[in-house]
Amino acid sequence: MISIFIVEDDLSLQRLYEMMLTTFGFEVIDKASNGKEAIEKFMSFSIKPDVILMDHRMPVKNGIDTAIELLKINSHIKILFASADNSIKGRALEIGAVSFIGKPFTVIQLHAEINRVVNLV
């Protein structure tokens, strides 16, 4: 089963993502509402998630800064940015995110992109 860690400050989107992802058979291992919380939780995971679904605009620490720190901790993690801020797409991919999906997106697009990302070597 593919495991997902959701990093999103909008609690209604967190719940929506969790419902969508579990419906597709993915396992949501945890959720974080800001980058600082995401880093703390990631470091506490004994088994790391297959994919981190990352927002960009968040309080405390944004998605780019969070991704940079997470990739320093574990360079093999797969970060999929899901953001309405398309201006950061290039930067996200440049720092090591494996994908960027612009909000709004469909459930089918998210499902397909997670499957694509997981199958990357």
LUMTIKOL-51164 format. One record per residue (C-alpha): residue number from 1; residue in one letter; x, y negated, z negated. Coordinates in steps of 0.001 Angstrom, whole numbers, plus 500000, padded with zeros to 6 digits. Each point is the difference from the previous one (the first is absolute). Last residue first. Example, Ala and Ser with C-alpha at 12.3 -4.5 7.8 and 13.67 -1.06 7.14 Angstrom:
{r 2; 'S'; {513670; 501060; 492860}}
{r 1; 'A'; {498630; 503440; 499340}}
***
This chain:
{r 121; 'V'; {513151; 494868; 509896}}
{r 120; 'L'; {496654; 498337; 500652}}
{r 119; 'N'; {497079; 502355; 499372}}
{r 118; 'V'; {498826; 498142; 496907}}
{r 117; 'V'; {499915; 496728; 501945}}
{r 116; 'R'; {497800; 501420; 502786}}
{r 115; 'N'; {497546; 501540; 497516}}
{r 114; 'I'; {499826; 496711; 498086}}
{r 113; 'E'; {499465; 498108; 503268}}
{r 112; 'A'; {497202; 502290; 501164}}
{r 111; 'H'; {498107; 499702; 496714}}
{r 110; 'L'; {500422; 496221; 499924}}
{r 109; 'Q'; {498798; 499631; 503599}}
{r 108; 'I'; {497003; 502279; 499350}}
{r 107; 'V'; {498987; 497998; 496927}}
{r 106; 'T'; {500049; 496875; 502145}}
{r 105; 'F'; {502322; 497054; 499666}}
{r 104; 'P'; {499606; 496433; 498747}}
{r 103; 'K'; {502756; 499570; 499120}}
{r 102; 'G'; {503145; 500651; 501998}}
{r 101; 'I'; {501776; 503348; 499831}}
{r 100; 'F'; {503760; 499989; 499499}}
{r 99; 'S'; {502235; 503060; 500157}}
{r 98; 'V'; {503179; 501674; 498793}}
{r 97; 'A'; {500982; 497210; 497626}}
{r 96; 'G'; {503778; 499639; 500045}}
{r 95; 'I'; {500964; 496353; 499552}}
{r 94; 'E'; {499563; 499235; 503717}}
{r 93; 'L'; {496551; 501599; 500144}}
{r 92; 'A'; {498704; 497707; 497250}}
{r 91; 'R'; {501765; 496974; 501496}}
{r 90; 'G'; {498418; 500567; 503408}}
{r 89; 'K'; {496532; 500454; 498511}}
{r 88; 'I'; {500266; 496958; 497709}}
{r 87; 'S'; {498077; 497634; 502303}}
{r 86; 'N'; {497155; 502531; 500212}}
{r 85; 'D'; {498811; 498970; 496531}}
{r 84; 'A'; {496736; 501976; 499809}}
{r 83; 'S'; {501991; 502839; 498487}}
{r 82; 'A'; {500258; 503765; 499893}}
{r 81; 'F'; {503708; 500807; 499804}}
{r 80; 'L'; {500893; 503689; 500220}}
{r 79; 'I'; {503030; 500820; 497870}}
{r 78; 'K'; {501607; 503399; 500459}}
{r 77; 'I'; {502530; 500822; 497307}}
{r 76; 'H'; {503430; 501275; 501042}}
{r 75; 'S'; {502067; 497025; 498803}}
{r 74; 'N'; {499081; 500657; 496373}}
{r 73; 'I'; {500833; 497399; 497331}}
{r 72; 'K'; {501291; 497467; 502541}}
{r 71; 'L'; {496914; 500736; 502129}}
{r 70; 'L'; {497782; 499200; 497011}}
{r 69; 'E'; {501758; 496672; 499433}}
{r 68; 'I'; {499689; 498906; 503640}}
{r 67; 'A'; {496377; 501186; 500090}}
{r 66; 'T'; {499142; 497922; 496937}}
{r 65; 'D'; {501593; 496875; 501466}}
{r 64; 'I'; {498037; 500497; 503239}}
{r 63; 'G'; {496756; 500850; 498190}}
{r 62; 'N'; {499911; 496940; 497752}}
{r 61; 'K'; {501019; 499924; 496335}}
{r 60; 'V'; {498030; 498425; 497114}}
{r 59; 'P'; {496754; 499550; 501977}}
{r 58; 'M'; {499377; 501789; 503284}}
{r 57; 'R'; {500086; 499044; 503683}}
{r 56; 'H'; {501756; 502887; 501743}}
{r 55; 'D'; {497881; 503124; 499578}}
{r 54; 'M'; {501723; 503370; 499902}}
{r 53; 'L'; {498715; 503543; 500636}}
{r 52; 'I'; {502878; 502098; 498642}}
{r 51; 'V'; {500259; 503351; 501763}}
{r 50; 'D'; {501193; 503498; 499034}}
{r 49; 'P'; {499864; 499090; 496321}}
{r 48; 'K'; {502934; 500744; 497664}}
{r 47; 'I'; {499808; 502938; 497600}}
{r 46; 'S'; {501164; 499170; 496468}}
{r 45; 'F'; {498377; 496589; 500369}}
{r 44; 'S'; {501240; 497553; 497335}}
{r 43; 'M'; {502164; 497975; 502401}}
{r 42; 'F'; {497027; 499530; 502312}}
{r 41; 'K'; {497842; 498759; 497116}}
{r 40; 'E'; {502487; 497299; 499004}}
{r 39; 'I'; {500575; 498976; 503626}}
{r 38; 'A'; {496278; 499781; 500708}}
{r 37; 'E'; {499325; 497998; 496812}}
{r 36; 'K'; {502557; 497406; 501100}}
{r 35; 'G'; {498561; 499943; 503507}}
{r 34; 'N'; {496428; 499307; 499003}}
{r 33; 'S'; {496685; 501811; 499477}}
{r 32; 'A'; {501298; 503573; 499883}}
{r 31; 'K'; {498202; 503240; 500869}}
{r 30; 'D'; {500750; 503645; 499301}}
{r 29; 'I'; {500315; 503509; 501455}}
{r 28; 'V'; {497408; 499516; 502737}}
{r 27; 'E'; {499801; 503487; 501533}}
{r 26; 'F'; {499067; 500176; 503682}}
{r 25; 'G'; {497105; 502173; 501129}}
{r 24; 'F'; {498408; 497525; 502409}}
{r 23; 'T'; {497287; 499193; 497452}}
{r 22; 'T'; {502799; 499443; 497461}}
{r 21; 'L'; {501440; 497313; 502257}}
{r 20; 'M'; {496748; 498163; 500622}}
{r 19; 'M'; {498936; 499991; 496337}}
{r 18; 'E'; {503467; 498914; 498842}}
{r 17; 'Y'; {500195; 497286; 502646}}
{r 16; 'L'; {496585; 498654; 498945}}
{r 15; 'R'; {500943; 500049; 496312}}
{r 14; 'Q'; {503267; 498153; 500623}}
{r 13; 'L'; {498159; 497624; 502343}}
{r 12; 'S'; {497562; 499142; 497193}}
{r 11; 'L'; {502930; 499516; 497628}}
{r 10; 'D'; {501720; 497466; 502275}}
{r 9; 'D'; {503641; 500015; 498856}}
{r 8; 'E'; {501060; 502893; 502245}}
{r 7; 'V'; {502773; 502586; 499555}}
{r 6; 'I'; {498463; 503426; 500709}}
{r 5; 'F'; {502210; 503072; 499453}}
{r 4; 'I'; {499065; 502807; 502409}}
{r 3; 'S'; {500584; 503744; 499841}}
{r 2; 'I'; {499548; 502257; 503034}}
{r 1; 'M'; {498688; 503438; 499058}}
***
